[in-house]
Amino acid sequence: MKGDYLEFFPPALRPEPLPRTESSWWRWRDMKIHVQRVGEPTAARRAILLHGAGGHADAMWPFAALLAVRGFQVAVPDLPGYGRTRVPKRHRIRYPDWQDVAADFLRSEATSSAPLLMGASVGGMLAYDVATRTGSAETVLATCLLDPRSAAARERIARTPALGRLAGPLLKLARPADSLPVPVRWFANMRGMSSCRELVDVVIADEMGGGNSMPLGFLRSYLRSAPAVEPERAHAVKVVLAHPAADTWTPVELSRSFFDRLAGPKELVMLPEAGHYPIEAPGVERLVDVAVSC
């Protein structure tokens, strides 16, 4: 599947030879978390990449591969409900599971030195949250800092603005049906992922990622989620917001409302020509350069 995503990258951004890639399993509670590691174990630097609600390890592989070529070993866990991670009780998955999995995984990886913690899309706020919660990462590199408590954010990420405005109350009323699996694309505007229609079609058809179904309770708990450390109290972690400049789904203004409140060191970098899922050469090259410089 990772080859399907790599095909959308310009030829100059397809590593040759392809970097070493290994799959492993990490036991967390009653789950077996699939972790894809890209790059050499002896690499000088390490990074963790957290995907969003349309991704998984294979969808993130092209970015991990480009970082591996630049001297990283990158670990990409499949968060519960996505990718190859094995969850015996899928109907019980809630967004706090993502927060706890990511936090515990970061702690387990930061035994000798702090890795660079990266987050794509929804994974950006998740990366910020677990970094500030654990103190196990010095730098967060996020492509998006979407606060689901924001009414503007809810309207933009939803399939329609009206659905975004009503999602909170509707999901609260539907709480008895929290275990019901619902395709994510019914709620999220997955068509905003990219201006490349073929890429969007692949994402939506990918049952491990954007074509996935998640319990209603996961969506409800995500919309009610908040980081453990509000930005005004976040002094210890540097946050680099590397935002796609041509993201029409979650424009940078949505992330700026959270980013501007950060009390600690921060940097805003725009990725030229890049959409929400960046495949455009100028933006992807800038993203990799920013990661290397972190």
N, C-alpha and C positions, 0 to 999 in steps of 0.2 A: 504493500500500500504506500510506503514512503516514496517509492518511485513515481507514483501518480502525482504527488505534490511537487516533486523535484522537476517534473516536466514543464511546469509553468514558470520556472525560473529561466532567465536568459542563459544561453550556453556558457557565457563567461562566468556565471555564478554557480556552475555545477562542478563541484570539486573533482579533480582527476589526479591521482586515483581517489576513490571514495575512502573516507576514513574508517577506521575500525569501529564496528558497532556490535554491542553485546546486549542481550536481554538477561535480566535477572529478576528475582522475586524477593520482595521484602515483606515479611509478616507484620501485619498491623492489626491488632485485635483479632477478629475472626476473618479478616480479609487477607488476600495475597495481592500486594501492590506490585504491578508490573513496572519495572524501571528499565529504561533504555539508556545505555551509556555509549556515548559517541566520543571517539578520540582515544589516545593512548593513556593507560593507567599512570604512566610516568610523566604526563604532561605537566608543565610548569604551573599551570593555573587550573582551577576547577570552577565550574558554574553549575547551578541548578536552574532549570527552565520549567516554569509552571504554565500550563496551557489554560485556555479559557473554555467557554461553554460550547465552542464549535470545534475544539481541537483534541488532540491526544498525542502520544509520543511520535507516532509516524508522521502526523501532520506538522509537527515541530522539527522533524528530522533535518530538513534542508538548512534551517537556521543553526541547529546544533552542529551540523557537518561543516558549515562555514566557520564557526567558532573553533572547531577542532583543528582545522587547517591553520588557524592563527595561534595555536598553542594551548588550547583548553581541552580538558576532558569535561564533557557536559552530561549531567544526569537529568533525564526527563521522566518523572513518574507519571503514570496514568492515574489521574484522580478518580475516586470511586464513582462507578457508573460509566466510565469512559475507557476506551482502549481495551487492553487485554487484562486489566485488573479484575480479579475474581472476588465477587461480593455475594455471599450466600443469601443475604436478605436485601435484595435491591430495593424493595418497597420501603425500606427504612432509611435509605440514604437521605441525609439532610446537609445543608450547606456547612453547618459546624463540623461535619465529618471532614470536609475539604480543609477547613482551617486547622483542625487537629492533625490530620495526616500530613499536611505541608509543614506544620510546626515541628512535629516529631521527626519527619524526614530531614529537615534542615538541621536539627540538633544531631541526628545520627551522622550527618555528613561533615559537620563542623568540629570534628574531634581534634584535628591538628591545626587547622587554619580555617578562617572564615571564607566560604566560597562566595562568588558573585551570585546574587539571587536575582533572576530575571523573571518577569511575568508578562504574558501576552494577553491582551484584551482583558477579560474578567480576572485573569491571572495576575494582572498588574496590582490591583488592590489587594489581592490575596498575598502577593509577595510582600507588599508594604506591611500588611497586618502581621504576618508571621515573623518578619524581620524585627519589627518593633516589639512584638510580644516575647520573642525568645532572646534577643540580643546576640544572635548567632550569625548575623550577616552585617558587614560594615556598609555595604552599598546595595541598593536596590535599583535595578534598571527595568523600567516599566514602559510598555508602549501605550498604556492607558491607565488612568486612575479614576475609575468610574465608581461613584458613591451611590449605591442603589436607594439610599434614603432620599435622594434628590428627585423632586418631581420632574425636572427637566431631563434628568438621566433616564428615568422610567419611560418617559414619552418617546425618547429617541431609540432606546434599545428594543422597545416593543414592536410587534408587527405593525401596529397602527398607533398613532398618538392616543386615540380614545382608549384602546386596550391598555396602554401604559398608565393612563390616569385611573382606570378602573381596576387594574390588576390587584392592588392591595386589598380593597374591599371584597372583590370577587373571590380571591383566594382565601380570605378569612372566612367567608361564608361556606366555602368548599372544604373547610378543614376536615370534616368527617371523611372526605375522599382523599386525604393526604397520600394514601398508599397507591393511588391510581397512577399508572404510567401514562405520560402525555408526551408526544413528540415536541422537542424543544422548538422546532421551527413553527409550531402553532402559536407560540408566544413571542419568539424573538424574530427580528427582521433580518434573517440570515442572508437575504438578497443584498444587504448592505455590506457584506463581507469584502467584496471586491468589485471593481468595474469590469473584471474579466468574467464573463458569463460562464465560460467553461469551467473555471475554477470554482465558482459558486455551485455549479451543478455537481461537481465532485464532492464538495463539502456537504451539501444537503443529502447526497446519496450515501454518504459514509456513515454506516450504522455504528461505528465506533466513535464518531465525532458529531458533526453537525446534523446527521440524520438520526441521532440517538433519541431515545425516550427516557425521561426522568420522572420520578414521583412528583405529584403536585406539591407535596410537602417540601421537596427540595427547592422548588421555585418560590414558595411562600417564605421559607426560612432565608433564602438569599435576599429577597426584597426587604426583609426586616433586619438584615445583618449590619453590623457596625464593627469597625476595627477596635481592637482592645485598647489602642493608644490613639487618641484624637490628634490630628496634625499639629495643633498648637503645643502639644506636649512631646512631640517627636524631635528630640534634640540629638540623639546619638547616632542615627542612621542617615547616611547620605542617600538622597533620592534623585535619580536621573530619570526624567520623563523624556523618552525618545519617541515622540508622537508622529505617526504618519501624517504628512501635510495634506494629503488628498483623501483623508478619511471622511466620507460623507455620512457614515453610520453614527460614529461617536466622535464628532468634531472636537478639536483640542479645547474649546471653551468648556466642555463638560469636565474635562480633567483639570483645567486651570482652577475651577472653583474649589477643588480640594488641594491641588498643588500649591496655590498661592498662600494657603493657610499654614503650610509646613514651617515649623520653627527652626528646623535644623538645616544643614547644608543641602543645597538643591541646585539642579541645573535643568534647563529646558532646552531640548534639541529637537528641531523639526526634521523629519525624514522626507526629503524632496520627492515629489511625485508618487509617494507610496499611499496605498489604500489600507484599510483596516487590517487585512492580511497582506502584508507587504511582499510583492513579487517584483516590483520595479527596481531596476538596477541601481539608480542613484540612492534610493531610500534604503535598500538592503545593505549596500556598501557602507552607507553612513552608520547604520545600526551596528554593523560588525565593528567598524572603527571605534564607535563610542564604547562598545563592550570592552575592546582591547585597552582603551584608555582609562577605564574605570579602576 
